[in-house]
Amino acid sequence: MSFDLIVFDMDGVLVDSEPIANRILHRYLSALGVPMTLDELTRDTLGLSTASMRRLVRDRYAIDVPDAMLADQRAAVYAAYETELKPVAGVEDAIRALPHPRCVASSSSPETIAVSLRLTGLDRHFDGRLFSAAMVERGKPHPDLFLHAARTMGHDPSLTAVIEDSVPGVTAGVAAGMRVFAYAGASYADPAALAAAGGQVFTDMRELPGLLGA
């Protein structure tokens, strides 16, 4: 199958941010009294927006995450990104091999997307074609963000491929009527869950151009 548009998730697909961000978020949530282990936090919030993470914590533990704490946590993440953030192994070569139009559609905020791509040098591959869950009413696992990205880019969802690494992201892509390729190369990945959600699982970014017909 040939594709007219490739939509990349960011965290865990383009940038290896999840271990950094989750480590710092876990520290702040623990200080609030949220009794999640780091592994539980990674598993249960992977692919979710900040708003969805706050809802999960409130619904499960009856603890509200204050705006001020999130601002401090975000600043700590950005500081760590300055020295620690790297592209996902092999992803830049994979992007270079793809002739397709492409964009980013991430659960992160517009600011975090911009910072992460700038620090890793990946911003030059997307020319500002960046879409955040903040732009739509419902984030992943709902299809709204991916549909908004395809519509804005002027492409048919049925001819769009999504590159994801989380179950909510795969679920969103499938619900949008897109073909989803699920990257499971990270240590925290759950290939079986990604496949069950409807993703075509792969574990090495060097495979991606071939999967997309490049």
N, C-alpha and C positions, 0 to 999 in steps of 0.2 A: 504494500500500500504506500502511496506517496502522500506527503503531507504538505499543506500550504503554510502552516505556522507551527512553531515549536514554542511552548510555554514552559519556562523553567521555574520551579520553586527555588527559593534561595537557600534557606538554612538547611544544611545537610546535603544539599544538591550542588550548589555553587560554592558555598563557603562552609568550612568546617567549624561552625559556630556553636553547635548544640552542646558539646561538652563544656565550653567556656560559659555560655549563657546559663545553662542549667546549674552548674556549680555555684554561680553567684546568686541566682534566684533561690536556690535551695538554702543558702546561708541566710538570706533575708526572710524567707518564709519560716525557717526554723526559729528565728528571733521573734516572730509573731506568735509562735506556738503551734504552727502547722506541723502535724506529726508524720509527714511524708519522708520516706527515705529518698536519697538521690535517685536510686533506680526507679522507684515508684513515680517520682516527679517526671523523669525522662520518659517513662512509658506512657503516663497518663496525660501529659501536656504536649507531647510531640506533635507539631503541626498546628497547634492551636494559637489563636491570637491572644493578646494580653487580656482582652475583655472576656474571652472564653475561659482562660485560666482563672481569672478572678471569680467567675461564676462557679466554676468547679470547686474552688476552695470554699466559697461561701455555702454552696449547696451541701458539700460533703462534711465540712468541719464547722460550719456556722461562724466563720472568721472572715471579716471584711479586710481586704488588702487596701491600705490607704494610698491615695494619690502621691503623697509625699514620699512614702517608702518606694513606690515604683519609680519616681524620679531619681531617687538616690541609687536604686538598683540599676537603672538604665545608664546612669553616669559611670557606675562601677564597671558595667559591661563594656562600655565604649573605651574606658581606660585600659581594660584587659585586651580588647581587640587591637589596640595600637601596637602591642608587642606580641600577641599570640595568634591573631587570626590569619589563617592561610586558606587559599582555594582548596576545594576538594581535589584529591589526587587525580590528575589526568583530565579534569574537566575543561581546562582552557584549550588543550589540544583538541578535545572533542568538539568544542564550540567552533574552533577555527576550521574544522573539517566539514561543518554543516553549511550548505548554501542557503538554507531556508530563512525566511523572515523569523525573528525571534523576539521574545520579551520575557520579563520576569513577573510572576504573580505570587506574592508572598503574604503570609499571615503577619509578618513584621510591619512596623510602622513605616511610613515613607522616609522618615529620618534614618531609621536603622538600616533600611535597604540602601539608601544613598551612602551612608557611612561604611557599611560592610563591603559594598562593591568598590568604593573608592580605595579603601585600605588594601584590598587584594588586587587592584588593577583590573578587575573584571568589568568595571563600568564602561570601558571603551567598546565592549562587545554588544552593548544594548542601546546606546545612543538615547538614553532617557526614556526608553520604553519600559517603564517600571510601574507596576500596579500593586497596591496594598489593600489588605482586608479593610483598612480604614475607609476605603472608597465605596464600599458596598454595605448594605444593611446586615447581611449575614455572611460570616466568614466560613471557612472550611469546617465541617464536612459538606456544607451546602455548596451548590455549583455557582453561586452568584459571581464570585471573583473571577473564575475562569471564563464565564460567559461575558462578563464586562470586558475582560482583556481581549477576547476574540472579537467582540463587537467593535471595540475601539480601534483595533488593528485592522478591521475590515475583512475578517476571514470567517469561514464557515466552521462551527464547532466540530462537525463531522469529519473535517479535514485537518483537525488540529491534534497535535500530540502534546501530552503533558509529561514532564519529568518530575517525579515526586519521590519522597522518601518516607512519608508518614501515612498511616491508615486514613486519617481525616482528609489528607490531600488526595490520596488515591480515590477515596469515596467521592470527593467533590468532582474530580475529573471525570469519573465514570457517570456521575449524575448529570454532568454537562454534555454528555454524548461524545466525549473525546476518548482517544486511545491513550492509555496511561502506561508509561514505563516506570517501574518502581525500582529505584536504586537501593540496594541492600548491602552496600559495601562497608558500612560503618559497624563498629563493634556493638552498638545498641540496636541494630536493625532486627526486625522480626520478619524474615522472608515469607514464612507461612501466612502470617496475618496480612501482609501486603498482597500476596497472591489471592487470598480469600476475599479481599476487598475488590479485586478485579484488576490488579496491576500485573503487567508482564515483568517479572523480576529479573534484574541483572545485577552483577556485583562488581563490575569494573567499568569505569568511565570510558576505557578504550573500546568497549563494545558498542557504545552509543551510536556513533555514526553509521555502523552497519545495521543496527536495529532500525534506524530511521531512513535507511535506503540511500545514504550519502556515499 
